[in-house]
Amino acid sequence: MSNAATMRRDAKRRAQRRSQLLYAGIAVGVVILAVLVAVLSTGERDRAVSVDDIAGEPAISGDPLSTLPASGDDPTVGSSAPTVEGADFDGTPVAIGGSGSPELVMFMASWCPACQEELPEVVAWMEAGGVPDGVQLASVATGLDASRPNWPPDAWFEEEGYTGRVLVDDADGSVAQAFGLSATPFWVALDADGQVVARIAGMLDTTQMTALAEAAVASSG
């Protein structure tokens, strides 16, 4: 091959290499831009929604339950739980207790890593028909804090595909306190008379969710 041909070949390869680098640079730039837009959009959403915008005004009746002890028997089992009348994120009324049916209540904080793992499990359990007939399931959105990750909570519930009832706690976490919450996630099973069957702090797998719900049914007679 002549020197001229070799030079043309090398020049062509260099041009191709420059084009490849240019396209690669453009692709990286597009990805970075998309990430920045997503971050900025999330930041704008976070700043736009305050705790006051989200917090409910639940009405709580009855004596509060003592805080769940870290170990040993739960002294509240068999006692009447408070009843709550509140609303979901859209203002639709949601009540806990006094329904005449066994109930399973889960307290969730959107910033809680364990809750972020738990909610998809709950969704899968619901979609698989895991909630026993006659049991009312409700979530309480509590621990409202706009400065923490995964805010706002209504977007989180929607993104995870949760279609059950959600009662929004107030800014002080009054509903959580009334039920003696010690950590999130926090589960409370009530019988048809509104009495405490069990309280559990921490994550449950779907088998445990079913067992807890069935215990509420069994205690209802």
Secondary structure, DSSP 8 states (H G I E B T S, - for coil): --HHHHHHHHHHHHHHHHHHHHHHHHHHHHHHHHHHHHHHHHHHHHHH--HHHH----EEES-------SSS--TTTTSB--EEEEE-TTS-EEEES-SSS-EEEEEE-TT-HHHHHHHHHHHHHHHTT-S-TT-EEEEEE----TTSSS--HHHHHHHTT--SEEEE--TT-HHHHHTT--SSSEEEEE-TTSBEEEEEES---HHHHHHHHHHHHHTT-
